[in-house]
């Protein structure tokens, strides 16, 4: 009987694995704006959060990002710009660093 109860969880594993495989590094995010540090809006947001002397930032920067998680999560669920970001530790999801574009299938 215990095995029968675990069947739904086992069936969900491929779906969850597919959702997580969209990003080879970082986590799947839905951002309102994505660009590089030379974008004046992004530069101003970074300066407000990190201070006037910005560290070297590689990759794109996402602004006002929300994680896309859960079973069946997909970049197609994002109405804005889906990206994979390696640094999402900033409070209130205001910025995400090290982002790369995700193709929406």
C-alpha positions as CSV (number, residue, x, y, z in Angstrom):
1,X,0.0,0.0,0.0
2,X,2.8,2.4,0.7
3,X,4.1,2.0,-2.8
4,X,0.7,2.8,-4.3
5,X,0.6,6.0,-2.4
6,X,4.0,7.1,-3.8
7,X,3.0,6.6,-7.5
8,X,1.7,10.2,-7.9
9,X,4.9,11.6,-6.5
10,X,7.0,9.4,-8.9
11,X,5.0,10.5,-11.9
12,X,5.6,14.1,-11.1
13,X,9.4,13.7,-11.1
14,X,9.9,14.0,-14.8
15,X,7.8,17.2,-15.0
16,X,9.8,18.7,-12.1
17,X,13.1,17.7,-13.7
18,X,12.1,19.2,-17.0
19,X,11.2,22.5,-15.3
20,X,14.6,22.6,-13.5
21,X,16.6,21.7,-16.7
22,X,15.7,25.0,-18.4
23,X,18.6,26.6,-16.6
24,X,21.9,24.9,-16.6
25,X,23.2,27.4,-14.1
26,X,21.2,29.7,-11.8
27,X,17.4,29.8,-11.3
28,X,14.6,30.5,-13.7
29,X,13.4,34.1,-13.2
30,X,10.7,36.3,-14.8
31,X,12.0,39.9,-14.9
32,X,10.3,43.1,-15.9
33,X,13.4,44.4,-17.5
34,X,16.7,42.8,-18.5
35,X,19.8,44.4,-19.8
36,X,23.5,45.1,-19.1
37,X,25.1,47.6,-16.8
38,X,25.4,50.2,-19.5
39,X,21.6,50.6,-19.6
40,X,21.0,53.8,-17.7
41,X,18.0,52.5,-15.8
42,X,19.7,49.4,-14.7
43,X,22.9,51.3,-13.8
44,X,20.9,53.7,-11.6
45,X,19.1,50.8,-9.8
46,X,22.4,49.1,-9.2
47,X,24.0,52.3,-7.9
48,X,21.1,52.8,-5.5
49,X,21.4,49.2,-4.2
50,X,25.2,48.5,-4.4
51,X,26.6,52.0,-4.0
52,X,28.4,54.3,-6.4
53,X,31.4,52.0,-7.0
54,X,29.9,49.0,-8.8
55,X,31.7,45.7,-8.8
56,X,32.4,43.9,-12.1
57,X,29.1,42.5,-13.2
58,X,29.1,39.8,-15.9
59,X,26.0,38.7,-17.8
60,X,22.8,40.5,-17.9
61,X,21.0,42.1,-15.0
62,X,17.3,41.5,-14.3
63,X,15.2,44.1,-12.6
64,X,12.1,43.3,-10.5
65,X,12.4,39.5,-11.0
66,X,10.2,36.8,-9.7
67,X,11.3,33.1,-9.4
68,X,9.4,30.7,-11.6
69,X,9.2,27.5,-9.6
70,X,7.0,24.5,-9.0
71,X,5.8,21.5,-10.9
72,X,5.3,22.4,-14.5
73,X,7.2,25.6,-14.2
74,X,8.1,26.9,-17.6
75,X,9.6,30.1,-19.2
76,X,6.4,30.3,-21.2
77,X,4.6,31.2,-17.9
78,X,6.5,34.6,-17.9
79,X,4.7,37.5,-19.5
80,X,7.8,39.6,-19.3
81,X,11.4,38.4,-19.9
82,X,12.4,34.9,-18.8
83,X,16.1,34.5,-17.8
84,X,18.3,32.2,-15.8
85,X,20.2,34.1,-13.1
86,X,23.1,33.0,-10.9
87,X,22.7,35.7,-8.1
88,X,19.2,36.3,-6.8
89,X,20.1,37.1,-3.2
90,X,19.0,40.7,-3.2
91,X,16.0,41.6,-1.0
92,X,12.5,42.0,-2.5
93,X,13.6,40.5,-5.8
94,X,14.7,44.0,-7.0
95,X,17.6,42.7,-9.0
96,X,19.1,39.5,-10.2
97,X,22.7,39.2,-11.5
98,X,24.5,36.9,-13.9
99,X,21.4,36.4,-16.1
100,X,21.2,34.8,-19.5
101,X,18.2,34.6,-21.9
102,X,15.9,31.6,-22.0
103,X,14.2,30.6,-25.2
104,X,10.5,30.2,-24.8
105,X,9.2,27.1,-26.6
